[in-house]
Amino acid sequence: MAPLRLVFLFAILPSAVLGCATRPVSEAVLVVYEQHVDAQPLSRLALASLHGIERVGPAGAFQVTGTATGARIAYRDPDGVTRKLDLAWDASTPSAAVLRELERAVAFVEDQARLRSLEINSAMISGLMTLDTDGEYLDSKTNKELTEAVPRRAGIGLEMTKRQQTPTVVSPIEGSTAERAGLRARDRILRIDGHPTDGLSLSEVVRLLRGSQGSTVRLAVAREGWSEPREIEIKREIHSVKAIRAVDLGSGVAYVRLRRFGEATPRELRTAIARLADGGMTRLVLDLRNNGGGHLTAAVEVAELFLEEGRLVVYTKSRIRNQNLRFSAHPQKSYRALPMVVLMNHGSAAASEIVAAALQDWGRATLIGERSFGRASIQTLVSLKDGSALLLTTARWFTPKGRQVADGVGLLPDVDVVADADIDVTSADPTKDNQLRRALEVLATLR
């Protein structure tokens, strides 16, 4: 149930400017200023964080406006008296001075509304992270749950992201209760048990979706083509999914379905491919449909199984020097001459797109199916001093030929095949899967 990410799991400490900053919001603003993949003016980041203040205290009590010389916070108390704080900065203001102004803002809100500093800082960091559509603020409790072993709770089996501040399905996990309930890639979850999801972080969404084994959760789901959202009730379960399914379809044709890209996936795939080769495999269908991604290194190791030594698989671009990386194929054993096709659909994202794009760029496979999801950003988990963290977009990946798979747009197949309404993508049966049927037709023409 974890949200989809290609994540660099290390923190990069901000510069010495932070020495003057004592509050988490100042630390967070500086981290985003120095490390976000897109350089942004410090004044814009500061204003975004201030808008988070509007979410604390009684509804409408705080109002933040940008001004020609900085920003203004207005607080209307229960008696109707309005107090204001003017904050000053411009494009030439040193970083330390802008951060000191944010410190003044926190102190003002504390004094006026008698709110806890923790609540104010959390709201301001959440406001800051609205500028990173794929990023997220993790409070200390959530960050601890993410980085430490905790007891598993039941969920419904979804890979998710956010599109325009709304939780959006990347793909249902194969065999999950979400899949059995009919959820699809690009469905938008508007409410969970009556709670509106607009503006919630993915961690907050996941927390609402999780619960005790066997309990149910009711979702309000919007889908393109529906005239209005529909209510769907789904049972919570603990899902355990094998990453790989390998099937001998006969006549030398092998079918391998990758459900996710975990740390063990490349090793398991190498074993499966070797077994199929020993059994007489001469052609391969690699199925990446509804595979929401996973580890970047796993994607590289999967792609290199089918590429020549030294071929570039993917590269990343970042403002952080050690995140400008190039990954090339160095396989222990390669099946570089094996005729193959790759199946993809709207639920193929991130690591799936890296593999598909690399094989497409080098002419190693024909992509069949539908446009992929579009997930080209890479996040870094940056821990803050108070135990919270930012899941921050710090890099983007590019195909070997320099293409960027645009977020939300996706990768185009070579052969477009719209899925039948009653398609069963888990069957490995061409009579139940029109995309697989077309893939086998194309595969028969390859030499």
N, C-alpha and C positions, 0 to 999 in steps of 0.2 A: 504493500500500500504506500510505500515511500514515493514521493513525487519524482518524476523523471529528472535525472541530471547526469551530465557527463562532468564529473567533479574532480578537480585537483584537491586532494585532501591534505592540504597544508596551509598554514597561516603565514602571511607576510606582514611583518610589523611595520607600522607607519613610521614616518621620519621623526627626527628629533623635535619637530614642531609640537608634537603631542605632549612634550614635557610641560607645556603651559596649560594643557587641557585636563580637567579633573573629572568631568562628567562623561558618561558613556556616549551621549549624543555628539559631543565634540570629537571623541575618538572615532565614532562611526562616520561622521561627515568627512573627516580627514582621510580615512581609509577609502571611501568612495572617490574622493577627489584624486587620490594618488593611484588607485588601482582599477577603477572601472574601465572597461574596454573602450568606452567613448569618453574623451576628455570633456569635462563640463566646467563652467565657471563656478568658483566656490560660492559666489553670491546666489546662484540658482539652487545649489544644493542646500544652502542655509535656509532659503525661503521655503523650499519643499519640506524641510524638517519642521519649520515653524508652523506650517499648515497642519501638521499633526496635532498641534495644541488644540485645534478646533474640535478634536474628538474627546477631550477630557472635560470633566466637570459637567454641570447641567447643560442640556442641549442649547446651543446658541449663546452660551455664556462668553466664549472667546471668539474673536474674529481677527484674522490676520490678513493684512494687505501689504503688497509690495509698494514701495515708494521710490521716488527718483534718487533718494539718498540712502536707501536701505529697506527697512520694513517697519510696520507699526502693529503692535498687539493691543487690541481693545478688549477690556473685560467689563461686562455688565453684571453687577452684583445683584442678589435677590431683592434689594431695595430699589433697583433701577438706576443706581449710580454707576457711571461709566468711568473707568480709569484706563489710562493709556501708557504704553511704553514705546518710545521711538528707538530703533536700532539703526546704527549708521555704518554703512560700508559702500564701496564702489569697486570698480574693476581693478583699481590700484591698491586697495587695502590689503595689507599683509595677512597671511593666513592666520597668524596668531591673534590678530586684532578681531577678525571675523569670529573666531572661536570664542573669544572673550565676550563678544556680543551675545552669542548663543548661551553662554553661562549666565549672563544677565537675564535672558529670557526665561530660563528655567527658574531662577530665583524669584522673578516677578510672579510667575504662575503659582509657585509654591506659596508665596506670601498672600496673594489675592484669594486663591480658592482653597487654601489649606489642603492641598493635595500632596500625596507622597512623591518624593523625587523619583522613585522607581517608575511610578505610573507615568509621570511626565516624560521622562527619558524614553520609555518604551513607545509612547505615542509619537514623539518626535522622530525617533529612528524609523518607525513604521511609515511616517510621512515622507521621510527621506527616501525609503526604498520603493515608493511609488514611481520613482524615476527609472527603476530597473524592472522592466516588465517580466523578466525571467528570474529575478532575484527574490530574496526573502529575508526577513528579520526573524531570528530564532531567539526567543527569550531563554533565560538560563535553564529553565526546566526542559524546554523542548530540545535545546542543544545537548543537554545531558542525555536525554533519551536517544538522540541521534548518534552520539559518540560512545555511549556505554551500553553494555548488555542489559536489556530490560526484558521482563516477561512479555511474550507475544500476546497481543489481543486480537480478537477476531475482526475481520473486515469484509469488504465485498469484492476485493480483487480488481483494482483499477490502477492504471498508470495515468497520471494527470499532469497538466500544466495550467497556466493562466493565459487567457486571451481577453484583453480589454477588461482586466480586473475580475473576470468570471472564471471559476474553475471549469476546465475543459478536458474531456476525455481524450487522451492520446490513444490508448487501447485498453480493452478489458483483458485481464489475464486469462489465458486459455483454461477452460474448465471451471472458472470462478462463478460465483453466484451472480456477479454483474453481467458476465457473458450470457449466462442462462436466462437472465431477465431481459436480455435484448439490448443492452447498452452498446453503443458504437463509437468509433473514433469521431471526434469533433462534436459529440453531444455536449451541451452546456448544462451544468448543474446550477439551478437557480435558487433552490431551497433544500435544506436538509432538515427533516422533521419540523418543518415550518420556519426554520431560521434562514433568513436571506443570506446568501453567500457573497453578494457583491462587496468587494473590499476586504474580505477575509484572506488571510495568508493561507498558503497550501497546508501548512502545519495545522492551522485551526480547522481547515476543512477535513483533513485526515482524522483529527481528534474527534470531530463530530461523526464521522463515518464508522469509527471503531467502537466496539462494545463487547458485550459478553457473547460467548459462543451460542448460536441459535436465536439470538434476539434479532429484531428486524429494524430497518431504517427506511423511511419514506423520502424519496427524492422527487423534486419537481424538475423535469428535464425538458429542455428545448432542443429541437433538431430542425435542421434545414428541411423544408418541405412540410413541416407540421404547422397548422394554422395557429396553434396555441400550445403552451407547455402541457406535458402529461405527468401525472403522478404515478410513480413506480415504487412498489414496496419490494425490498430485497433483504434476504436473510444474511446475517453475518456468519462467516465461517473462518477457520484458520486454513489458509491455502498453502499448499506445498506443490510446486510445479517443477517437473523435470525440464531441463533446458533444451534437450535434444530428442527428437523422434526420427529414427532412420527406418526406411521401408524399401525393400526391393520390389519394384513394380514389374519386374520381369523384362525379358528381351534386352538385358544389359542396362536398363534405366533404373537409377536410384533416386529416391526422394528423401531429402533431409529437411526437417522443419526445425528452425531455431526459434525458441520462444522468448529467450532473453540472452543478454550478454553478461554473464557472471564471470568471476575469476576463473572458474574451472571450465567454462564453456570451450575455449580453444583446445584444451587437452581432451575433453570428451568428444569434440568434433573430429580431432585427428584419429582417435580410436575408432569412431564410427566409420569414417571415410576409408581407413585402412581395411576394416572388416568388409565393407562393401566392395572395395577394389579386389580383395582376395576372392570375393564371390562372383567376380566377373563384370563389375560395373564398367560401362563404357560411356555413359552419359549421366548427367546429374541435374536434378531440379533442386535448387536451394530456395526454401520458402521462408521469407522474412515478414510475411503478413502478420499484422497485429503484434509485432515485436517492437516494444516501446523504447528499446535501447539498453543502456547499462554502461559498462566500463569501456573507456576509450582504448586502453591497451588490449582488451579482449577483441574489439573490432579490428584492430590492426593485425592481431595474430590470426583471426579468421580469414581476413582478406588475403594475407600473404600465403596461405595454403594454395592459392590459385594463381599466384603471380610469379613472374620471373624474379630472380635474385636482384636486389637493388632497386626494384620499381618503387616509386613513391606511392604510399597509401593515402596519407593525409598530412596536412600541415596546419599549424595554428598561428594566429596573429594576436598579439597582446601588447599593451603598454608596459607590461612587466617583462623584463628581459628574459628571464628563465622560463617564461611560458610561450616564447616564440620557438616552436618545436617542429621538427620534421620526422615523420615515421616512415621508414622504408621496409620493404619485404626482405627478410632474412630467414626463410623457412628451413626447418630441419629436413623436411620433405615437401616437395611441391607437386601439385597436380595441374601444372600450368597449361597442359595440352588437352585437358579433359573438356569436351564440349559441355556447356552448361547454360541454363537459364536461371534467372532469379525472379521469384514472385514477390510483389510488393503491393501495398494498399495504403489507405489513409492512416492506418494504425502503425505503419513502419516509420520509425523516428530515430533520430540521433545516431547511435551506433549502427543501426540497420542502414541508415542512409549513407554513413561513411563506407560501409562495405559495398553497398550497391553502386555508389558513385565511383568508387575506385575501380570496380570491375567494369563498369560502363566506360570510364575514361580510357582504360587500357584495352578496350575491345575484347575483354575476356568473357563477357556474359551478355545475353540479351535480357533486358528488364521487361517484365510482363505484368500487367495488372493496372493499377490506378496510381495517380499522383500520391507521393508520400506525404507525411504530416508536415514536415518542415521544422527542423530543430537544429539550429546551427550554433547555438551559444554554449559556452563552457563556463561552469561556475567554480569558484574557489570558496571553501569554507574558512572564513577568517574569524577567529575567536577574539572577543573583546575582553577587557580586563575584569568585567563584572560577571563573567561566565556566560554571557549571551554571545551570539555570533551573527555574522552576515553571510548568507549564501549569495555571493556577489558575482555578477557576470564579468569575467576578467579576460575572456578570449573568445574568438570565433574560429571555427575550422573551415578549411577549404579543400576542394578535391584536388587530385594530382594535376589536373589541367587548369587549376586556378579558379574554378567555379565556386561560388558561394550558394549553398542551398538556403534560400531565404527563409527566415522564420515565418511560419504560417503559410508559406507558399509551396515548398516541397520540391521533390525531384520528379521529373517526368519520366514515365516508362518509355521504352522503345516501341512496345506494342501495347496500345491502350485497350484494356478489356474491363468493362464495367461488370461488377459482380451481379449475378442473378439475385433476385429477392430471396430465394430459398437456398442460397449457397451454404455449403458446410465446409469451411476452410480447414477444419481439423480432421477431415475424413481420409485424406490421401486417396480419394476415390474420384476419378475424373467424371463419373456419371452424376456425382453430387456437387461438383466443383467446376464451374465453367472456365474459371481462370486457369486451373490446373490442366483442364482439357486442352485449352489453347496453348499452354506452355509445352505440353507433350507434342502438339502438332509442330510448333516451331523447333523444338529440340530435334525432331526427326530430320529436319532439313540441314542441321549443322554438321560440319565435318571438321 
